Each structure stands twice: as structure tokens, then as C-alpha cells.
């Protein structure tokens, strides 16, 4: 039996995924949560019990913790939990970051329903399940940003100024300005707004 936890902030999608997986005789849906922090607490709570999470099925964009941040935490703590991302983001940049975070599966929400169950079985056996239309494209264009530049650019896109970003990340004002300048230069744009828009379009944020 493959024990699955669902993490998805859209109630309708969460319910549909749960109902579809419940039809599979070898898959047990342990529960479903609406944000990344709840998912992390539930994964931890079930470790060492009779019903640990085998596979976490997660969206990318969720409140509190993203699916990629969840995968990163699971990998850093060396928890025996596989992560499968199910998302609308058909962008190679997201897939590259997901693989770097230790994700075992990456599927698009418009894929046929039976593909998800097949992917969970494959991942549970120790394999990988990647949307074929993204697999080759993922390595065609490298992400030029480092993690700090990504953090700073993400906050700039939320409308924060350099001083506010500095306070939030516990950095100096000058350091934040340098990170923004580096990101703008690497992306070949003229300002932070364009940099944020391009990086998000590429799936690098």
C-alpha cells in the first residue's frame, strides 16, 4: 500500500485528486492539507507511526511553504518521503529547481488522471516520473540566479523596496542593492520589475 499525503491550496483540485486516488486499490490517501506548513507538520507527525507518509503529492505555489521548499526540507532532514509535484507550471525552470530540491516526480495538472497513479507507483519503487514534454526542455536554458538573488528578486516583485528587503532578510541595504543589480545584469533587463517578470516567466522564482 502506498500512503499518500496531498498538499494543494485549491479546495476543488484537492478534492478531485483525493477522489481519483481513492479509486486505486494500492493507494491510501492519508489526508489532504491546504498549505505547505500544514504538510510539513503532518509529514513530521506521521514519521515513526504505523502510517507514515510514503509519497507527498504537492503543488508548487502554496501559502507559507512552496512545494519546492517542502521538498528541500524533506531532503535536508533525510526523511524517507518521496515528493511528486503536480502543477500548472509547464516551465523548465521550475522542473530544474524541483529536481535540485530532490523531487522524484513532476506532472502537469492537465495530464490524464491515470498518469498520476502510475507516477506514484513508479516513484514509490524508487524511480522518477517526469512530464515528458518538459524533460528535454529542462536542460536547454540554465538558471543564472543564485539563491540570494532569487530571494531578493522575489521580494522586490512583491513591491518591497531595498530597505524593506534588507530588514526582512537581515542584510545590509548595500548588499541588497548589489544582489538586485547582479540579478538585473544576469537577466539582461533594465530594472527590478522587468527582472522579476522575466525570472518568473522562466520559472526561476
BALOBA-1460 file (C-alpha; in Angstrom, 3 decimals):
// residues 205
<rec num="1" residu="x" x="0.000" y="0.000" z="0.000"/>
<rec num="2" residu="x" x="1.301" y="3.446" z="-0.987"/>
<rec num="3" residu="x" x="0.432" y="6.013" z="1.675"/>
<rec num="4" residu="x" x="-0.092" y="9.471" z="0.170"/>
<rec num="5" residu="x" x="-0.488" y="12.956" z="1.628"/>
<rec num="6" residu="x" x="-1.924" y="15.690" z="-0.607"/>
<rec num="7" residu="x" x="-0.853" y="19.342" z="-0.335"/>
<rec num="8" residu="x" x="-2.887" y="21.708" z="-2.535"/>
<rec num="9" residu="x" x="-4.308" y="25.129" z="-1.692"/>
<rec num="10" residu="x" x="-7.248" y="24.955" z="-4.127"/>
<rec num="11" residu="x" x="-10.054" y="23.034" z="-2.423"/>
<rec num="12" residu="x" x="-11.660" y="21.806" z="-5.649"/>
<rec num="13" residu="x" x="-8.392" y="20.429" z="-7.040"/>
<rec num="14" residu="x" x="-7.521" y="18.903" z="-3.671"/>
<rec num="15" residu="x" x="-10.866" y="17.133" z="-3.514"/>
<rec num="16" residu="x" x="-10.613" y="15.876" z="-7.089"/>
<rec num="17" residu="x" x="-7.121" y="14.454" z="-6.570"/>
<rec num="18" residu="x" x="-8.183" y="12.764" z="-3.355"/>
<rec num="19" residu="x" x="-11.241" y="11.205" z="-5.008"/>
<rec num="20" residu="x" x="-9.244" y="9.962" z="-8.006"/>
<rec num="21" residu="x" x="-6.512" y="8.357" z="-5.912"/>
<rec num="22" residu="x" x="-9.048" y="6.764" z="-3.566"/>
<rec num="23" residu="x" x="-10.221" y="4.656" z="-6.532"/>
<rec num="24" residu="x" x="-6.830" y="2.905" z="-6.685"/>
<rec num="25" residu="x" x="-6.671" y="-0.312" z="-4.646"/>
<rec num="26" residu="x" x="-2.967" y="0.053" z="-3.817"/>
<rec num="27" residu="x" x="-3.054" y="3.751" z="-2.800"/>
<rec num="28" residu="x" x="-4.248" y="5.108" z="0.548"/>
<rec num="29" residu="x" x="-4.839" y="8.852" z="0.882"/>
<rec num="30" residu="x" x="-3.851" y="9.642" z="4.475"/>
<rec num="31" residu="x" x="-5.168" y="13.184" z="4.280"/>
<rec num="32" residu="x" x="-5.065" y="16.466" z="2.415"/>
<rec num="33" residu="x" x="-3.887" y="19.896" z="3.544"/>
<rec num="34" residu="x" x="-4.195" y="23.402" z="2.154"/>
<rec num="35" residu="x" x="-0.709" y="24.838" z="2.674"/>
<rec num="36" residu="x" x="2.945" y="23.898" z="2.860"/>
<rec num="37" residu="x" x="3.376" y="24.412" z="6.595"/>
<rec num="38" residu="x" x="0.484" y="22.058" z="7.377"/>
<rec num="39" residu="x" x="2.003" y="19.488" z="5.016"/>
<rec num="40" residu="x" x="5.381" y="19.727" z="6.754"/>
<rec num="41" residu="x" x="3.810" y="19.265" z="10.203"/>
<rec num="42" residu="x" x="1.782" y="16.271" z="9.019"/>
<rec num="43" residu="x" x="4.797" y="14.599" z="7.384"/>
<rec num="44" residu="x" x="6.773" y="15.000" z="10.608"/>
<rec num="45" residu="x" x="3.892" y="13.887" z="12.844"/>
<rec num="46" residu="x" x="3.471" y="10.635" z="10.961"/>
<rec num="47" residu="x" x="7.149" y="9.662" z="10.960"/>
<rec num="48" residu="x" x="7.688" y="6.718" z="13.298"/>
<rec num="49" residu="x" x="3.970" y="5.807" z="13.383"/>
<rec num="50" residu="x" x="2.204" y="2.862" z="11.739"/>
<rec num="51" residu="x" x="1.034" y="5.136" z="8.917"/>
<rec num="52" residu="x" x="3.998" y="7.229" z="7.737"/>
<rec num="53" residu="x" x="3.769" y="9.258" z="4.540"/>
<rec num="54" residu="x" x="5.373" y="7.386" z="1.629"/>
<rec num="55" residu="x" x="4.678" y="9.979" z="-1.060"/>
<rec num="56" residu="x" x="3.820" y="13.666" z="-0.728"/>
<rec num="57" residu="x" x="1.842" y="14.980" z="-3.699"/>
<rec num="58" residu="x" x="2.227" y="18.750" z="-3.707"/>
<rec num="59" residu="x" x="1.501" y="21.849" z="-5.741"/>
<rec num="60" residu="x" x="4.314" y="24.388" z="-6.154"/>
<rec num="61" residu="x" x="2.662" y="27.685" z="-5.209"/>
<rec num="62" residu="x" x="1.097" y="27.394" z="-1.739"/>
<rec num="63" residu="x" x="0.877" y="29.627" z="1.338"/>
<rec num="64" residu="x" x="3.685" y="29.547" z="3.938"/>
<rec num="65" residu="x" x="5.865" y="26.936" z="2.208"/>
<rec num="66" residu="x" x="6.047" y="26.178" z="-1.511"/>
<rec num="67" residu="x" x="6.182" y="22.627" z="-2.791"/>
<rec num="68" residu="x" x="9.852" y="23.126" z="-3.667"/>
<rec num="69" residu="x" x="10.662" y="24.367" z="-0.152"/>
<rec num="70" residu="x" x="8.840" y="21.349" z="1.255"/>
<rec num="71" residu="x" x="10.909" y="19.003" z="-0.911"/>
<rec num="72" residu="x" x="14.083" y="20.772" z="0.179"/>
<rec num="73" residu="x" x="13.218" y="20.335" z="3.867"/>
<rec num="74" residu="x" x="12.414" y="16.670" z="3.405"/>
<rec num="75" residu="x" x="15.729" y="16.107" z="1.662"/>
<rec num="76" residu="x" x="17.724" y="18.076" z="4.244"/>
<rec num="77" residu="x" x="16.157" y="16.060" z="7.114"/>
<rec num="78" residu="x" x="16.735" y="12.844" z="5.137"/>
<rec num="79" residu="x" x="13.131" y="11.753" z="5.653"/>
<rec num="80" residu="x" x="12.044" y="8.623" z="3.721"/>
<rec num="81" residu="x" x="9.322" y="10.537" z="1.857"/>
<rec num="82" residu="x" x="9.150" y="10.848" z="-1.926"/>
<rec num="83" residu="x" x="7.817" y="14.108" z="-3.372"/>
<rec num="84" residu="x" x="5.719" y="14.374" z="-6.526"/>
<rec num="85" residu="x" x="4.883" y="17.858" z="-7.793"/>
<rec num="86" residu="x" x="1.559" y="18.293" z="-9.618"/>
<rec num="87" residu="x" x="1.299" y="21.798" z="-11.034"/>
<rec num="88" residu="x" x="0.070" y="24.057" z="-13.823"/>
<rec num="89" residu="x" x="3.590" y="25.473" z="-14.301"/>
<rec num="90" residu="x" x="4.873" y="23.968" z="-17.541"/>
<rec num="91" residu="x" x="8.165" y="25.833" z="-17.249"/>
<rec num="92" residu="x" x="11.548" y="24.192" z="-17.483"/>
<rec num="93" residu="x" x="12.969" y="26.433" z="-14.763"/>
<rec num="94" residu="x" x="10.547" y="25.046" z="-12.197"/>
<rec num="95" residu="x" x="11.404" y="21.477" z="-13.161"/>
<rec num="96" residu="x" x="15.139" y="22.106" z="-12.821"/>
<rec num="97" residu="x" x="14.641" y="23.620" z="-9.366"/>
<rec num="98" residu="x" x="12.355" y="20.748" z="-8.397"/>
<rec num="99" residu="x" x="14.958" y="18.172" z="-9.379"/>
<rec num="100" residu="x" x="17.638" y="20.115" z="-7.498"/>
<rec num="101" residu="x" x="15.363" y="20.006" z="-4.420"/>
<rec num="102" residu="x" x="15.145" y="16.220" z="-4.605"/>
<rec num="103" residu="x" x="11.695" y="15.862" z="-6.180"/>
<rec num="104" residu="x" x="11.038" y="12.412" z="-7.674"/>
<rec num="105" residu="x" x="8.066" y="13.304" z="-9.852"/>
<rec num="106" residu="x" x="6.849" y="16.356" z="-11.770"/>
<rec num="107" residu="x" x="3.484" y="16.203" z="-13.538"/>
<rec num="108" residu="x" x="1.181" y="18.778" z="-15.075"/>
<rec num="109" residu="x" x="-2.404" y="19.129" z="-13.857"/>
<rec num="110" residu="x" x="-3.789" y="18.704" z="-17.356"/>
<rec num="111" residu="x" x="-2.266" y="15.216" z="-17.662"/>
<rec num="112" residu="x" x="-4.676" y="12.234" z="-17.786"/>
<rec num="113" residu="x" x="-5.793" y="11.117" z="-14.320"/>
<rec num="114" residu="x" x="-4.318" y="7.617" z="-14.667"/>
<rec num="115" residu="x" x="-0.861" y="9.140" z="-15.181"/>
<rec num="116" residu="x" x="-0.774" y="10.309" z="-11.558"/>
<rec num="117" residu="x" x="-1.421" y="6.836" z="-10.124"/>
<rec num="118" residu="x" x="1.210" y="5.369" z="-12.463"/>
<rec num="119" residu="x" x="3.671" y="8.069" z="-11.422"/>
<rec num="120" residu="x" x="3.103" y="7.374" z="-7.707"/>
<rec num="121" residu="x" x="3.798" y="3.668" z="-8.230"/>
<rec num="122" residu="x" x="6.936" y="4.421" z="-10.219"/>
<rec num="123" residu="x" x="8.239" y="6.886" z="-7.627"/>
<rec num="124" residu="x" x="7.391" y="4.527" z="-4.754"/>
<rec num="125" residu="x" x="9.521" y="1.856" z="-6.450"/>
<rec num="126" residu="x" x="12.447" y="4.274" z="-6.432"/>
<rec num="127" residu="x" x="12.104" y="5.646" z="-9.957"/>
<rec num="128" residu="x" x="11.308" y="9.065" z="-11.362"/>
<rec num="129" residu="x" x="8.216" y="10.313" z="-13.155"/>
<rec num="130" residu="x" x="8.724" y="13.492" z="-15.176"/>
<rec num="131" residu="x" x="6.314" y="15.045" z="-17.682"/>
<rec num="132" residu="x" x="7.961" y="14.048" z="-20.986"/>
<rec num="133" residu="x" x="7.198" y="17.385" z="-22.646"/>
<rec num="134" residu="x" x="9.368" y="19.104" z="-20.025"/>
<rec num="135" residu="x" x="12.161" y="16.573" z="-19.566"/>
<rec num="136" residu="x" x="14.313" y="17.647" z="-22.527"/>
<rec num="137" residu="x" x="13.467" y="21.347" z="-22.352"/>
<rec num="138" residu="x" x="14.549" y="21.500" z="-18.700"/>
<rec num="139" residu="x" x="18.210" y="21.457" z="-19.649"/>
<rec num="140" residu="x" x="18.040" y="23.873" z="-22.548"/>
<rec num="141" residu="x" x="18.477" y="27.065" z="-20.526"/>
<rec num="142" residu="x" x="20.297" y="27.284" z="-17.216"/>
<rec num="143" residu="x" x="19.017" y="29.360" z="-14.296"/>
<rec num="144" residu="x" x="21.568" y="32.188" z="-13.885"/>
<rec num="145" residu="x" x="20.363" y="33.302" z="-10.425"/>
<rec num="146" residu="x" x="21.784" y="32.180" z="-7.114"/>
<rec num="147" residu="x" x="19.514" y="31.604" z="-4.115"/>
<rec num="148" residu="x" x="20.080" y="35.052" z="-2.539"/>
<rec num="149" residu="x" x="19.394" y="36.842" z="-5.817"/>
<rec num="150" residu="x" x="16.223" y="34.784" z="-6.149"/>
<rec num="151" residu="x" x="15.063" y="35.702" z="-2.632"/>
<rec num="152" residu="x" x="15.727" y="39.400" z="-3.146"/>
<rec num="153" residu="x" x="14.076" y="39.475" z="-6.563"/>
<rec num="154" residu="x" x="11.003" y="37.651" z="-5.259"/>
<rec num="155" residu="x" x="10.539" y="40.245" z="-2.510"/>
<rec num="156" residu="x" x="11.145" y="43.095" z="-4.948"/>
<rec num="157" residu="x" x="8.364" y="41.658" z="-7.101"/>
<rec num="158" residu="x" x="6.052" y="41.849" z="-4.086"/>
<rec num="159" residu="x" x="6.628" y="45.606" z="-4.022"/>
<rec num="160" residu="x" x="9.216" y="45.814" z="-1.234"/>
<rec num="161" residu="x" x="11.959" y="48.431" z="-1.505"/>
<rec num="162" residu="x" x="15.638" y="47.698" z="-0.910"/>
<rec num="163" residu="x" x="15.484" y="48.879" z="2.717"/>
<rec num="164" residu="x" x="12.479" y="46.657" z="3.476"/>
<rec num="165" residu="x" x="14.123" y="43.672" z="1.802"/>
<rec num="166" residu="x" x="17.292" y="44.284" z="3.802"/>
<rec num="167" residu="x" x="15.336" y="44.293" z="7.052"/>
<rec num="168" residu="x" x="13.376" y="41.160" z="6.140"/>
<rec num="169" residu="x" x="16.470" y="39.168" z="5.133"/>
<rec num="170" residu="x" x="18.743" y="40.638" z="7.825"/>
<rec num="171" residu="x" x="21.127" y="42.043" z="5.235"/>
<rec num="172" residu="x" x="22.627" y="45.471" z="4.741"/>
<rec num="173" residu="x" x="20.979" y="47.926" z="2.369"/>
<rec num="174" residu="x" x="24.072" y="47.934" z="0.149"/>
<rec num="175" residu="x" x="24.148" y="44.125" z="-0.046"/>
<rec num="176" residu="x" x="20.533" y="44.028" z="-1.210"/>
<rec num="177" residu="x" x="21.239" y="46.663" z="-3.856"/>
<rec num="178" residu="x" x="24.183" y="44.564" z="-5.070"/>
<rec num="179" residu="x" x="22.040" y="41.419" z="-5.317"/>
<rec num="180" residu="x" x="19.391" y="43.305" z="-7.267"/>
<rec num="181" residu="x" x="21.999" y="44.787" z="-9.574"/>
<rec num="182" residu="x" x="23.560" y="41.362" z="-10.182"/>
<rec num="183" residu="x" x="20.164" y="39.808" z="-10.957"/>
<rec num="184" residu="x" x="19.236" y="42.628" z="-13.347"/>
<rec num="185" residu="x" x="22.584" y="42.286" z="-15.113"/>
<rec num="186" residu="x" x="22.382" y="38.500" z="-15.427"/>
<rec num="187" residu="x" x="18.894" y="38.692" z="-16.897"/>
<rec num="188" residu="x" x="19.806" y="41.461" z="-19.325"/>
<rec num="189" residu="x" x="16.974" y="43.801" z="-18.344"/>
<rec num="190" residu="x" x="16.899" y="47.411" z="-17.207"/>
<rec num="191" residu="x" x="15.169" y="47.299" z="-13.806"/>
<rec num="192" residu="x" x="13.997" y="45.069" z="-10.971"/>
<rec num="193" residu="x" x="10.389" y="44.887" z="-12.219"/>
<rec num="194" residu="x" x="11.466" y="43.550" z="-15.602"/>
<rec num="195" residu="x" x="13.904" y="41.196" z="-13.867"/>
<rec num="196" residu="x" x="11.140" y="39.797" z="-11.660"/>
<rec num="197" residu="x" x="8.758" y="39.397" z="-14.612"/>
<rec num="198" residu="x" x="11.334" y="37.579" z="-16.758"/>
<rec num="199" residu="x" x="12.580" y="35.318" z="-13.961"/>
<rec num="200" residu="x" x="9.022" y="34.356" z="-13.056"/>
<rec num="201" residu="x" x="8.174" y="33.678" z="-16.696"/>
<rec num="202" residu="x" x="11.187" y="31.345" z="-16.938"/>
<rec num="203" residu="x" x="10.271" y="29.564" z="-13.711"/>
<rec num="204" residu="x" x="13.377" y="30.761" z="-11.848"/>
<rec num="205" residu="x" x="11.490" y="32.303" z="-8.899"/>
